[in-house]
Structures are given as C-alpha cells and as structure tokens.
Amino acid sequence: MISNAERMANYAILLVFAAFALFPIVTILGAALGPSDSGDTAGLANFAQAWEIGRFGSYLRTSVLVSVFVVVGSVVLSVMSGYAFGTMRFRGSSALFYLFLLGIMMPSEAIAVPLYFDLRSLGLTDTFWSIAMPQLALSVAFGTFWMRAYFRASNRAIVEAARIDGASTWRILWQVLVPPARPAIVTLTVLVFMWTWNEFLIPLIMVTKESLRTAPLGLAFFQGQHTAGFTLLAAGAVIVATPVVIFYLFLQRHFIRGLLHGAVRE
C-alpha cells in the first residue's frame, strides 16, 4: 500500500513535470493571442492574418495528403510484414529482419543527400512522391519491428485453432489477429502520423515548389520571408501544431492502452 505521504510526493512530482511541459505551450498561446508586433491585430485576428500571409492552407493540405498516404501505407505494410516475421519461419527471415532494423538505426540525415540524387536521376524530385516515399520506407522499418513484437507475443493457440478450422493465412491475419491488435495498431498510427507531420529535412531537400511545401517547412519560410515578429510566428506555430494535438487527443486512450499493453506483454 502507498502511504499518503508517498502519494502526495508523486502528485507533486507530476505537477512539476506537467508545469515544465505546459509552460512553453502556454507561452506560445499567450503570444499568439496577444497584440501583434505592429499593434494592428490581437486575439483570433492574429491567426487569420498568419493564415492569409503565410498561405498555411496550401501547406496544411500537402501535409495532410502526405501524412494520410504514409500512415495508411506504412500501417498496412507493417501489419503484414510484422505478421510474417512474428508468426512464420522462412529462409532468410533473420537477415531480412536485421535489414529492417538497419532502417530504424539509419538517421534520415545520413541518407537524405544520396536519396536526393537517386530520386533526381529518376525525375521524382519536386513531386509528392519524393516527400512521401522516403518517409513511408522509414516508417515501415519501425512498424515492422513494432508489429513483429506484438505478433510474437500473441496467443498461438488461437492461431493453431484457426488453422485447424481451415482458415487461410490471410484470414488468420485480418480476422483473428488484427482485431485484438487494435491498441498496438492505433499506437503505431499515432506515432507515424506525428513523425510524418513534423518531418522537416526530407521536404526541405526534396522540393523547391511552394505548392509542395509541408506545414513545418512552410512555417520556416514564413518566419524568414513574411514576418520577423514573434506574434504572427507564434500564431503560425499554433496552426501547424493543432492537427497533431487534435489527432492525439482523439486517440490518446487507445494510444496509452497500446503502450501499456506492449509493456505488459514484453
């Protein structure tokens, strides 16, 4: 049993860390809602002005398209590859899995420049695919590792019972194993979405067209080209961060359940 003193100490520590984490957010929100540097606007008008000047509508649209493509593609591929590595034995499976692990350990900074020249030789730079495909590959590497760990810990008796009943490999995956794996899949979805949305280096290197800029990249250009003041920059930062916050809040219960579920299983 935890004593009252220990409980109060735990709450005090959590409050300190919560205040430490929330202080930058409150600061940015306060700056975004305060009077502008020129004194012409304040409050929600700052967001409207930042949206219009910074052209965030186009940037957010690109980020949404890239994120949806990467999330859907990486989750589907990760589920299938994780199922293969976690429940099947085939020749070269260990070497191939270590190749996927290499994709996790390899930072995007190390491959960005060679990847740019490879995509340029294929005529894919300054296209949607030059932004989405590298991030899809990086996400599948982690997703395979994540889903493999889940499927390896899954109940083998259920799988064997489904095979005895004549279920195919495809049916075992999507109808037997995937429904209980929803917390792990949702956690993977949230992580991939946040990583893809916040990616800055790959769009910066791969595209020069303004219409293909993602939201974080557009925010950087907004600071350098359209405003030198802090108020509109804070408003733009809030605009860029809002979709991630909404997405996380919408799925936070499943996200936390997936993390705890994985911790308990491991």
Backbone as CSV, one residue per row, in Angstrom:
resi,resn,N_x,N_y,N_z,CA_x,CA_y,CA_z,C_x,C_y,C_z
1,MET,0.832,-1.200,0.000,0.000,0.000,0.000,0.868,1.251,0.000
2,ILE,0.426,2.250,-0.747,1.145,3.509,-0.820,0.602,4.443,0.250
3,SER,1.500,5.005,1.020,1.081,5.919,2.076,0.644,7.252,1.481
4,ASN,-0.033,8.031,2.318,-0.496,9.348,1.862,0.676,10.261,1.523
5,ALA,1.744,10.148,2.291,2.920,10.983,2.015,3.521,10.639,0.668
6,GLU,3.628,9.338,0.355,4.172,8.927,-0.939,3.260,9.360,-2.074
7,ARG,1.949,9.246,-1.858,1.011,9.673,-2.891,1.116,11.170,-3.153
8,MET,1.207,11.958,-2.093,1.337,13.403,-2.254,2.659,13.762,-2.940
9,ALA,3.714,13.035,-2.593,5.005,13.293,-3.237,4.931,12.967,-4.732
10,ASN,4.254,11.878,-5.085,4.090,11.522,-6.502,3.309,12.598,-7.245
11,TYR,2.221,13.078,-6.634,1.438,14.130,-7.270,2.252,15.412,-7.428
12,ALA,3.060,15.726,-6.430,3.878,16.936,-6.507,4.886,16.840,-7.645
13,ILE,5.518,15.674,-7.784,6.485,15.488,-8.876,5.794,15.577,-10.229
14,LEU,4.617,14.949,-10.339,3.876,15.005,-11.604,3.458,16.427,-11.934
15,LEU,3.053,17.193,-10.926,2.671,18.587,-11.163,3.856,19.417,-11.638
16,VAL,5.018,19.165,-11.081,6.218,19.900,-11.509,6.537,19.600,-12.967
17,PHE,6.503,18.324,-13.333,6.794,17.954,-14.718,5.705,18.459,-15.665
18,ALA,4.445,18.440,-15.220,3.361,18.961,-16.056,3.530,20.455,-16.285
19,ALA,3.891,21.193,-15.235,4.122,22.633,-15.391,5.301,22.894,-16.317
20,PHE,6.347,22.076,-16.182,7.519,22.220,-17.050,7.166,21.964,-18.505
21,ALA,6.283,20.982,-18.765,5.896,20.650,-20.135,4.906,21.661,-20.709
22,LEU,4.020,22.189,-19.863,2.976,23.087,-20.352,3.433,24.531,-20.472
23,PHE,4.522,24.901,-19.812,4.960,26.292,-19.840,5.247,26.799,-21.262
24,PRO,6.000,26.059,-22.104,6.208,26.558,-23.476,4.912,26.680,-24.265
25,ILE,3.979,25.733,-24.053,2.718,25.777,-24.789,1.912,27.006,-24.391
26,VAL,1.828,27.253,-23.090,1.095,28.433,-22.619,1.751,29.711,-23.111
27,THR,3.071,29.732,-23.152,3.789,30.910,-23.630,3.478,31.200,-25.095
28,ILE,3.496,30.153,-25.925,3.205,30.335,-27.351,1.758,30.767,-27.558
29,LEU,0.820,30.140,-26.828,-0.587,30.528,-26.958,-0.800,31.965,-26.504
30,GLY,-0.155,32.349,-25.424,-0.287,33.722,-24.959,0.258,34.721,-25.955
31,ALA,1.393,34.394,-26.567,1.957,35.288,-27.577,1.075,35.352,-28.815
32,ALA,0.502,34.202,-29.214,-0.335,34.182,-30.413,-1.627,34.962,-30.225
33,LEU,-2.150,35.009,-29.002,-3.404,35.711,-28.735,-3.194,37.155,-28.297
34,GLY,-1.953,37.543,-28.081,-1.679,38.903,-27.635,-1.667,39.894,-28.777
35,PRO,-1.400,41.163,-28.484,-1.321,42.184,-29.533,-0.174,41.877,-30.494
36,SER,-0.403,42.128,-31.774,0.628,41.887,-32.769,1.770,42.878,-32.585
37,ASP,2.868,42.617,-33.264,4.035,43.487,-33.137,3.759,44.885,-33.678
38,SER,2.882,44.972,-34.674,2.525,46.282,-35.220,1.387,46.938,-34.450
39,GLY,0.714,46.162,-33.589,-0.392,46.692,-32.817,-1.705,46.761,-33.566
40,ASP,-1.760,46.196,-34.781,-2.978,46.282,-35.587,-4.007,45.218,-35.216
41,THR,-3.550,44.051,-34.811,-4.465,42.941,-34.539,-4.153,42.348,-33.178
42,ALA,-5.111,41.552,-32.692,-4.933,40.832,-31.431,-5.924,39.685,-31.400
43,GLY,-5.667,38.711,-30.547,-6.581,37.594,-30.401,-6.626,36.711,-31.633
44,LEU,-7.837,36.267,-31.980,-8.007,35.360,-33.119,-7.654,36.007,-34.447
45,ALA,-7.654,37.335,-34.491,-7.277,38.018,-35.725,-5.834,37.719,-36.110
46,ASN,-4.992,37.430,-35.139,-3.610,37.069,-35.453,-3.545,35.772,-36.254
47,PHE,-4.416,34.824,-35.899,-4.433,33.561,-36.633,-4.919,33.767,-38.068
48,ALA,-5.924,34.613,-38.236,-6.426,34.893,-39.580,-5.363,35.566,-40.429
49,GLN,-4.631,36.499,-39.837,-3.593,37.195,-40.587,-2.437,36.255,-40.926
50,ALA,-2.053,35.419,-39.960,-0.980,34.458,-40.224,-1.400,33.454,-41.291
51,TRP,-2.645,33.012,-41.242,-3.156,32.063,-42.238,-3.108,32.664,-43.638
52,GLU,-3.492,33.914,-43.757,-3.530,34.558,-45.070,-2.131,34.883,-45.583
53,ILE,-1.309,35.462,-44.735,0.031,35.859,-45.179,0.913,34.635,-45.422
54,GLY,0.827,33.675,-44.525,1.703,32.511,-44.624,1.231,31.426,-45.560
55,ARG,0.016,31.538,-46.109,-0.526,30.542,-47.037,-0.523,29.145,-46.414
56,PHE,-0.941,29.081,-45.173,-0.911,27.801,-44.472,-1.958,26.825,-44.986
57,GLY,-2.965,27.309,-45.668,-3.955,26.396,-46.227,-3.324,25.408,-47.191
58,SER,-2.461,25.904,-48.085,-1.773,25.035,-49.042,-0.803,24.100,-48.341
59,TYR,-0.073,24.614,-47.353,0.910,23.792,-46.652,0.234,22.687,-45.848
60,LEU,-0.869,23.025,-45.190,-1.583,22.012,-44.409,-2.183,20.943,-45.320
61,ARG,-2.659,21.345,-46.486,-3.207,20.364,-47.417,-2.137,19.364,-47.846
62,THR,-0.947,19.857,-48.150,0.145,18.961,-48.524,0.515,18.031,-47.379
63,SER,0.590,18.573,-46.172,0.937,17.742,-45.019,-0.118,16.674,-44.766
64,VAL,-1.381,17.023,-44.930,-2.452,16.039,-44.726,-2.346,14.923,-45.755
65,LEU,-2.134,15.275,-47.019,-2.029,14.255,-48.068,-0.837,13.337,-47.831
66,VAL,0.302,13.920,-47.501,1.489,13.115,-47.243,1.285,12.232,-46.018
67,SER,0.722,12.790,-44.955,0.532,12.030,-43.718,-0.441,10.884,-43.910
68,VAL,-1.542,11.129,-44.607,-2.520,10.068,-44.846,-1.895,8.947,-45.668
69,PHE,-1.163,9.308,-46.713,-0.520,8.286,-47.550,0.484,7.471,-46.745
70,VAL,1.338,8.151,-45.992,2.376,7.453,-45.231,1.767,6.610,-44.122
71,VAL,0.787,7.146,-43.408,0.185,6.404,-42.297,-0.532,5.159,-42.799
72,VAL,-1.384,5.324,-43.798,-2.137,4.172,-44.308,-1.194,3.130,-44.898
73,GLY,-0.268,3.588,-45.738,0.653,2.648,-46.375,1.546,1.941,-45.382
74,SER,2.115,2.683,-44.448,3.052,2.075,-43.503,2.343,1.147,-42.525
75,VAL,1.144,1.504,-42.081,0.425,0.638,-41.144,0.040,-0.678,-41.814
76,VAL,-0.492,-0.617,-43.020,-0.882,-1.848,-43.729,0.334,-2.730,-43.996
77,LEU,1.414,-2.127,-44.515,2.617,-2.907,-44.804,3.264,-3.434,-43.528
78,SER,3.235,-2.635,-42.468,3.843,-3.073,-41.205,3.073,-4.235,-40.587
79,VAL,1.757,-4.196,-40.678,0.956,-5.300,-40.154,1.283,-6.592,-40.900
80,MET,1.380,-6.519,-42.221,1.655,-7.725,-42.998,3.073,-8.234,-42.771
81,SER,4.049,-7.323,-42.784,5.432,-7.759,-42.581,5.661,-8.212,-41.139
82,GLY,5.056,-7.511,-40.172,5.177,-7.941,-38.785,4.558,-9.309,-38.557
83,TYR,3.451,-9.567,-39.237,2.808,-10.885,-39.145,3.723,-11.966,-39.711
84,ALA,4.364,-11.662,-40.836,5.260,-12.644,-41.450,6.459,-12.938,-40.551
85,PHE,7.091,-11.887,-40.027,8.267,-12.095,-39.186,7.909,-12.651,-37.812
86,GLY,6.713,-12.353,-37.334,6.346,-12.767,-35.985,5.756,-14.153,-35.878
87,THR,5.185,-14.676,-36.951,4.491,-15.967,-36.859,5.001,-17.008,-37.844
88,MET,5.837,-16.616,-38.806,6.284,-17.555,-39.831,7.792,-17.761,-39.755
89,ARG,8.234,-18.879,-40.255,9.652,-19.180,-40.369,9.961,-19.474,-41.835
90,PHE,10.839,-18.698,-42.409,11.199,-18.891,-43.810,12.674,-18.574,-43.987
91,ARG,13.231,-19.009,-45.077,14.655,-18.851,-45.323,15.023,-17.369,-45.458
92,GLY,16.017,-16.972,-44.720,16.485,-15.597,-44.776,15.681,-14.627,-43.936
93,SER,14.788,-15.136,-43.090,13.936,-14.236,-42.317,14.754,-13.388,-41.340
94,SER,15.759,-14.009,-40.709,16.567,-13.255,-39.738,17.364,-12.154,-40.426
95,ALA,18.010,-12.474,-41.545,18.798,-11.466,-42.258,17.904,-10.348,-42.770
96,LEU,16.727,-10.703,-43.260,15.819,-9.681,-43.769,15.287,-8.797,-42.644
97,PHE,15.043,-9.381,-41.484,14.570,-8.576,-40.361,15.655,-7.620,-39.886
98,TYR,16.910,-8.070,-39.862,18.005,-7.181,-39.485,18.166,-6.045,-40.492
99,LEU,17.802,-6.315,-41.730,17.819,-5.242,-42.728,16.770,-4.186,-42.391
100,PHE,15.614,-4.626,-41.912,14.598,-3.675,-41.451,15.105,-2.896,-40.242
101,LEU,15.793,-3.568,-39.328,16.342,-2.874,-38.172,17.364,-1.826,-38.586
102,LEU,18.091,-2.101,-39.649,19.048,-1.110,-40.154,18.322,0.161,-40.578
103,GLY,17.114,0.005,-41.098,16.323,1.179,-41.463,15.913,2.012,-40.262
104,ILE,15.766,1.371,-39.093,15.453,2.112,-37.878,16.679,2.864,-37.378
105,MET,17.828,2.199,-37.426,19.044,2.792,-36.881,19.630,3.870,-37.785
106,MET,19.300,3.842,-39.065,19.860,4.807,-40.007,19.102,6.121,-39.909
107,PRO,19.736,7.204,-39.480,19.040,8.501,-39.413,18.785,9.059,-40.798
108,SER,17.706,9.820,-40.904,17.358,10.394,-42.208,18.429,11.360,-42.698
109,GLU,19.174,11.990,-41.783,20.228,12.907,-42.186,21.335,12.202,-42.968
110,ALA,21.540,10.912,-42.680,22.620,10.181,-43.339,22.253,9.763,-44.755
111,ILE,20.976,9.660,-45.052,20.564,9.174,-46.370,19.915,10.258,-47.222
112,ALA,19.701,11.446,-46.672,18.937,12.470,-47.390,19.631,12.902,-48.675
113,VAL,20.920,13.176,-48.603,21.629,13.666,-49.801,21.758,12.581,-50.862
114,PRO,22.231,11.346,-50.536,22.249,10.299,-51.572,20.861,10.011,-52.132
115,LEU,19.859,10.044,-51.273,18.497,9.795,-51.734,18.035,10.875,-52.697
116,TYR,18.459,12.108,-52.455,18.085,13.201,-53.357,18.626,12.953,-54.759
117,PHE,19.885,12.551,-54.863,20.466,12.312,-56.183,19.830,11.100,-56.854
118,ASP,19.477,10.077,-56.066,18.796,8.915,-56.641,17.428,9.317,-57.203
119,LEU,16.671,10.082,-56.440,15.349,10.495,-56.901,15.447,11.493,-58.058
120,ARG,16.490,12.310,-58.051,16.654,13.253,-59.166,16.958,12.512,-60.456
121,SER,17.743,11.428,-60.368,18.040,10.649,-61.569,16.794,9.970,-62.122
122,LEU,15.812,9.738,-61.242,14.548,9.135,-61.678,13.505,10.179,-62.042
123,GLY,13.841,11.446,-61.893,12.901,12.517,-62.203,11.784,12.670,-61.200
124,LEU,12.040,12.299,-59.943,10.993,12.334,-58.923,11.133,13.489,-57.943
125,THR,12.201,14.252,-58.025,12.307,15.408,-57.136,11.253,16.444,-57.512
126,ASP,10.900,17.249,-56.545,9.834,18.240,-56.723,8.504,17.581,-57.056
127,THR,8.271,16.418,-56.474,6.991,15.734,-56.635,6.499,15.278,-55.262
128,PHE,5.240,14.918,-55.221,4.648,14.385,-53.996,5.379,13.134,-53.534
129,TRP,5.797,12.297,-54.491,6.413,11.022,-54.145,7.771,11.199,-53.507
130,SER,8.489,12.249,-53.850,9.803,12.465,-53.242,9.684,12.804,-51.757
131,ILE,8.527,13.305,-51.332,8.303,13.577,-49.911,7.748,12.349,-49.201
132,ALA,6.817,11.668,-49.841,6.075,10.601,-49.174,6.828,9.274,-49.123
133,MET,7.462,8.881,-50.228,8.058,7.553,-50.286,9.205,7.348,-49.292
134,PRO,10.139,8.298,-49.133,11.186,8.084,-48.116,10.618,7.944,-46.705
135,GLN,9.616,8.736,-46.391,9.021,8.642,-45.059,8.249,7.338,-44.894
136,LEU,7.646,6.859,-45.966,6.970,5.564,-45.921,7.967,4.449,-45.615
137,ALA,9.115,4.487,-46.267,10.127,3.449,-46.044,10.637,3.486,-44.605
138,LEU,10.911,4.679,-44.085,11.393,4.788,-42.710,10.337,4.327,-41.702
139,SER,9.082,4.634,-41.979,8.010,4.246,-41.062,7.762,2.747,-41.092
140,VAL,7.873,2.129,-42.260,7.668,0.686,-42.362,8.748,-0.059,-41.584
141,ALA,9.956,0.472,-41.570,11.037,-0.179,-40.813,10.684,-0.260,-39.330
142,PHE,10.255,0.855,-38.756,9.854,0.818,-37.351,8.577,0.013,-37.157
143,GLY,7.605,0.192,-38.047,6.336,-0.508,-37.911,6.491,-2.014,-37.958
144,THR,7.409,-2.502,-38.778,7.660,-3.944,-38.832,8.194,-4.450,-37.503
145,PHE,9.148,-3.712,-36.935,9.677,-4.081,-35.623,8.582,-4.062,-34.562
146,TRP,7.727,-3.045,-34.599,6.658,-2.884,-33.612,5.632,-4.016,-33.695
147,MET,5.144,-4.293,-34.899,4.115,-5.307,-35.062,4.674,-6.717,-34.916
148,ARG,5.916,-6.920,-35.275,6.535,-8.238,-35.061,6.555,-8.581,-33.583
149,ALA,6.903,-7.596,-32.744,6.925,-7.841,-31.300,5.534,-8.213,-30.792
150,TYR,4.511,-7.565,-31.335,3.152,-7.884,-30.889,2.744,-9.287,-31.336
151,PHE,2.967,-9.601,-32.611,2.520,-10.893,-33.114,3.307,-12.049,-32.490
152,ARG,4.555,-11.824,-32.145,5.331,-12.874,-31.476,4.769,-13.187,-30.092
153,ALA,4.161,-12.180,-29.457,3.582,-12.374,-28.126,2.114,-12.758,-28.176
154,SER,1.551,-12.884,-29.366,0.133,-13.206,-29.479,-0.119,-14.666,-29.088
155,ASN,-1.377,-14.975,-28.860,-1.772,-16.311,-28.415,-1.671,-17.292,-29.589
156,ARG,-0.697,-18.174,-29.511,-0.501,-19.135,-30.600,-1.626,-20.160,-30.664
157,ALA,-2.291,-20.399,-29.534,-3.368,-21.394,-29.525,-4.512,-20.951,-30.435
158,ILE,-4.790,-19.637,-30.447,-5.852,-19.126,-31.316,-5.474,-19.307,-32.772
159,VAL,-4.209,-19.063,-33.089,-3.752,-19.226,-34.475,-3.849,-20.683,-34.901
160,GLU,-3.394,-21.578,-34.039,-3.446,-23.004,-34.385,-4.893,-23.484,-34.521
161,ALA,-5.780,-22.988,-33.662,-7.186,-23.377,-33.772,-7.786,-22.892,-35.087
162,ALA,-7.405,-21.687,-35.508,-7.909,-21.168,-36.780,-7.383,-21.983,-37.947
163,ARG,-6.140,-22.428,-37.872,-5.581,-23.256,-38.946,-6.259,-24.614,-39.011
164,ILE,-6.553,-25.187,-37.838,-7.258,-26.473,-37.816,-8.648,-26.339,-38.429
165,ASP,-9.283,-25.178,-38.221,-10.607,-24.942,-38.801,-10.545,-24.644,-40.287
166,GLY,-9.342,-24.607,-40.850,-9.198,-24.393,-42.285,-9.043,-22.948,-42.710
167,ALA,-8.776,-22.037,-41.770,-8.604,-20.624,-42.123,-7.287,-20.435,-42.866
168,SER,-7.328,-19.592,-43.873,-6.118,-19.293,-44.640,-5.220,-18.342,-43.865
169,THR,-3.987,-18.213,-44.348,-3.043,-17.304,-43.696,-3.569,-15.878,-43.704
170,TRP,-4.147,-15.476,-44.816,-4.690,-14.123,-44.942,-5.848,-13.904,-43.967
171,ARG,-6.711,-14.908,-43.844,-7.862,-14.775,-42.945,-7.420,-14.773,-41.485
172,ILE,-6.414,-15.570,-41.143,-5.900,-15.574,-39.773,-5.384,-14.190,-39.397
173,LEU,-4.698,-13.547,-40.330,-4.154,-12.220,-40.047,-5.261,-11.215,-39.796
174,TRP,-6.169,-11.038,-40.764,-7.117,-9.922,-40.715,-8.334,-10.183,-39.837
175,GLN,-8.694,-11.456,-39.646,-9.896,-11.736,-38.860,-9.614,-12.305,-37.481
176,VAL,-8.424,-12.839,-37.256,-8.108,-13.430,-35.962,-7.133,-12.569,-35.169
177,LEU,-6.070,-12.103,-35.804,-5.012,-11.401,-35.083,-5.159,-9.881,-35.077
178,VAL,-5.671,-9.313,-36.155,-5.739,-7.854,-36.229,-6.746,-7.254,-35.245
179,PRO,-7.959,-7.798,-35.079,-8.895,-7.170,-34.120,-8.337,-7.018,-32.708
180,PRO,-7.706,-8.043,-32.112,-7.130,-7.819,-30.780,-5.915,-6.889,-30.796
181,ALA,-5.322,-6.692,-31.968,-4.128,-5.854,-32.072,-4.454,-4.383,-32.263
182,ARG,-5.706,-3.989,-32.118,-6.089,-2.610,-32.364,-5.303,-1.601,-31.525
183,PRO,-5.069,-1.838,-30.212,-4.272,-0.858,-29.458,-2.868,-0.669,-30.027
184,ALA,-2.219,-1.764,-30.413,-0.876,-1.652,-30.991,-0.913,-0.931,-32.325
185,ILE,-1.933,-1.183,-33.126,-2.041,-0.533,-34.434,-2.344,0.947,-34.278
186,VAL,-3.207,1.287,-33.325,-3.518,2.698,-33.090,-2.283,3.442,-32.590
187,THR,-1.521,2.816,-31.701,-0.287,3.443,-31.222,0.677,3.677,-32.368
188,LEU,0.834,2.701,-33.233,1.687,2.862,-34.407,1.174,3.977,-35.308
189,THR,-0.142,4.056,-35.478,-0.733,5.108,-36.312,-0.424,6.492,-35.772
190,VAL,-0.580,6.658,-34.469,-0.310,7.969,-33.863,1.154,8.338,-34.003
191,LEU,2.050,7.403,-33.738,3.475,7.686,-33.832,3.878,8.060,-35.254
192,VAL,3.421,7.289,-36.222,3.782,7.565,-37.617,3.205,8.899,-38.062
193,PHE,1.981,9.196,-37.654,1.384,10.480,-38.028,2.188,11.650,-37.469
194,MET,2.574,11.568,-36.208,3.341,12.659,-35.613,4.703,12.809,-36.279
195,TRP,5.371,11.683,-36.535,6.680,11.761,-37.186,6.565,12.340,-38.593
196,THR,5.564,11.902,-39.327,5.406,12.377,-40.701,5.029,13.848,-40.732
197,TRP,4.117,14.237,-39.874,3.673,15.633,-39.856,4.818,16.581,-39.493
198,ASN,5.672,16.161,-38.581,6.740,17.029,-38.101,8.022,16.928,-38.915
199,GLU,8.056,16.054,-39.918,9.269,15.891,-40.716,9.618,17.196,-41.437
200,PHE,10.871,17.584,-41.321,11.314,18.856,-41.902,12.408,18.670,-42.950
201,LEU,13.359,17.777,-42.680,14.538,17.682,-43.532,14.215,17.167,-44.926
202,ILE,13.446,16.085,-45.015,13.163,15.491,-46.327,12.408,16.454,-47.237
203,PRO,11.318,17.095,-46.788,10.672,18.083,-47.674,11.595,19.246,-48.035
204,LEU,12.451,19.656,-47.109,13.356,20.766,-47.382,14.312,20.430,-48.512
205,ILE,14.803,19.199,-48.552,15.778,18.806,-49.563,15.110,18.420,-50.876
206,MET,13.957,17.772,-50.800,13.373,17.156,-51.986,12.559,18.106,-52.852
207,VAL,12.019,19.172,-52.304,11.123,20.024,-53.099,11.569,21.477,-53.018
208,THR,11.308,22.170,-54.114,11.519,23.623,-54.167,10.231,24.361,-54.506
209,LYS,9.222,23.634,-55.008,7.952,24.270,-55.346,7.209,24.672,-54.075
210,GLU,6.678,25.864,-54.073,5.935,26.329,-52.910,4.677,25.512,-52.686
211,SER,4.073,25.020,-53.754,2.837,24.258,-53.619,3.050,22.903,-52.951
212,LEU,4.298,22.432,-52.882,4.601,21.141,-52.278,5.208,21.268,-50.883
213,ARG,5.282,22.463,-50.360,5.822,22.633,-49.023,4.859,22.070,-47.981
214,THR,5.419,21.382,-47.008,4.610,20.890,-45.898,4.476,21.984,-44.845
215,ALA,3.651,21.724,-43.836,3.369,22.743,-42.829,4.613,23.172,-42.042
216,PRO,5.441,22.249,-41.520,6.647,22.703,-40.820,7.594,23.479,-41.720
217,LEU,7.730,23.045,-42.970,8.589,23.767,-43.900,8.016,25.139,-44.212
218,GLY,6.701,25.208,-44.402,6.058,26.499,-44.645,6.217,27.443,-43.476
219,LEU,6.198,26.893,-42.250,6.390,27.738,-41.069,7.789,28.332,-41.048
220,ALA,8.783,27.559,-41.456,10.153,28.074,-41.502,10.280,29.199,-42.527
221,PHE,9.680,29.025,-43.694,9.727,30.084,-44.706,8.889,31.279,-44.283
222,PHE,7.824,31.023,-43.549,7.002,32.123,-43.043,7.805,33.026,-42.116
223,GLN,8.629,32.418,-41.289,9.464,33.204,-40.382,10.502,34.009,-41.151
224,GLY,11.081,33.450,-42.168,12.168,34.127,-42.856,11.725,35.121,-43.903
225,GLN,10.557,34.886,-44.528,10.159,35.696,-45.673,9.011,36.652,-45.385
226,HIS,8.093,36.291,-44.499,6.861,37.063,-44.351,6.782,37.847,-43.051
227,THR,7.492,37.416,-42.046,7.394,38.132,-40.780,8.672,37.957,-39.981
228,ALA,9.013,38.994,-39.259,10.134,38.922,-38.324,9.630,39.042,-36.892
229,GLY,8.303,39.263,-36.735,7.712,39.418,-35.418,7.382,38.091,-34.786
230,PHE,7.267,38.092,-33.476,7.034,36.860,-32.736,5.563,36.486,-32.684
231,THR,4.673,37.474,-32.719,3.246,37.199,-32.541,2.690,36.363,-33.684
232,LEU,2.904,36.805,-34.923,2.398,36.045,-36.066,3.119,34.711,-36.204
233,LEU,4.382,34.670,-35.840,5.105,33.400,-35.880,4.519,32.420,-34.866
234,ALA,4.164,32.915,-33.686,3.525,32.054,-32.689,2.169,31.568,-33.171
235,ALA,1.413,32.461,-33.825,0.121,32.053,-34.374,0.293,30.982,-35.439
236,GLY,1.302,31.147,-36.295,1.568,30.129,-37.305,1.988,28.811,-36.693
237,ALA,2.786,28.849,-35.622,3.194,27.617,-34.951,2.000,26.890,-34.355
238,VAL,1.061,27.638,-33.795,-0.147,27.027,-33.242,-0.972,26.382,-34.355
239,ILE,-1.079,27.057,-35.481,-1.821,26.496,-36.613,-1.208,25.183,-37.070
240,VAL,0.115,25.139,-37.161,0.802,23.938,-37.634,0.677,22.798,-36.620
241,ALA,0.716,23.112,-35.330,0.695,22.071,-34.305,-0.700,21.564,-33.985
242,THR,-1.727,22.331,-34.297,-3.086,21.964,-33.912,-3.546,20.610,-34.456
243,PRO,-3.322,20.266,-35.732,-3.779,18.948,-36.206,-3.172,17.782,-35.440
244,VAL,-1.900,17.885,-35.068,-1.264,16.805,-34.305,-1.898,16.676,-32.926
245,VAL,-2.163,17.808,-32.292,-2.773,17.796,-30.963,-4.165,17.181,-31.019
246,ILE,-4.956,17.591,-32.014,-6.316,17.055,-32.154,-6.277,15.553,-32.421
247,PHE,-5.379,15.139,-33.301,-5.266,13.717,-33.640,-4.875,12.898,-32.415
248,TYR,-3.941,13.412,-31.631,-3.516,12.690,-30.433,-4.630,12.647,-29.386
249,LEU,-5.295,13.771,-29.150,-6.361,13.798,-28.154,-7.496,12.850,-28.534
250,PHE,-7.757,12.729,-29.822,-8.831,11.864,-30.287,-8.506,10.390,-30.044
251,LEU,-7.216,10.040,-30.111,-6.817,8.638,-29.992,-5.973,8.363,-28.751
252,GLN,-5.927,9.301,-27.805,-4.998,9.149,-26.692,-5.302,7.922,-25.832
253,ARG,-6.584,7.596,-25.654,-6.922,6.440,-24.824,-6.386,5.163,-25.447
254,HIS,-6.580,4.995,-26.738,-6.055,3.808,-27.419,-4.533,3.837,-27.472
255,PHE,-3.961,5.030,-27.620,-2.510,5.172,-27.682,-1.866,4.718,-26.370
256,ILE,-2.366,5.213,-25.262,-1.826,4.834,-23.952,-2.063,3.353,-23.682
257,ARG,-3.236,2.860,-24.068,-3.530,1.441,-23.877,-2.561,0.579,-24.671
258,GLY,-2.222,1.013,-25.886,-1.277,0.257,-26.703,0.112,0.237,-26.101
259,LEU,0.565,1.386,-25.558,1.873,1.417,-24.919,1.921,0.522,-23.687
260,LEU,0.881,0.617,-22.846,0.839,-0.197,-21.649,0.678,-1.673,-21.994
261,HIS,-0.105,-1.956,-23.016,-0.327,-3.336,-23.431,1.001,-3.957,-23.882
262,GLY,1.758,-3.191,-24.675,3.052,-3.689,-25.125,4.029,-3.864,-23.988
263,ALA,3.993,-2.933,-23.021,4.912,-3.048,-21.892,4.600,-4.287,-21.059
264,VAL,3.294,-4.555,-20.856,2.920,-5.710,-20.061,3.277,-7.011,-20.779
265,ARG,3.042,-7.038,-22.090,3.295,-8.266,-22.846,4.784,-8.564,-22.898
266,GLU,5.578,-7.488,-23.020,7.001,-7.724,-23.107,7.559,-8.114,-21.737
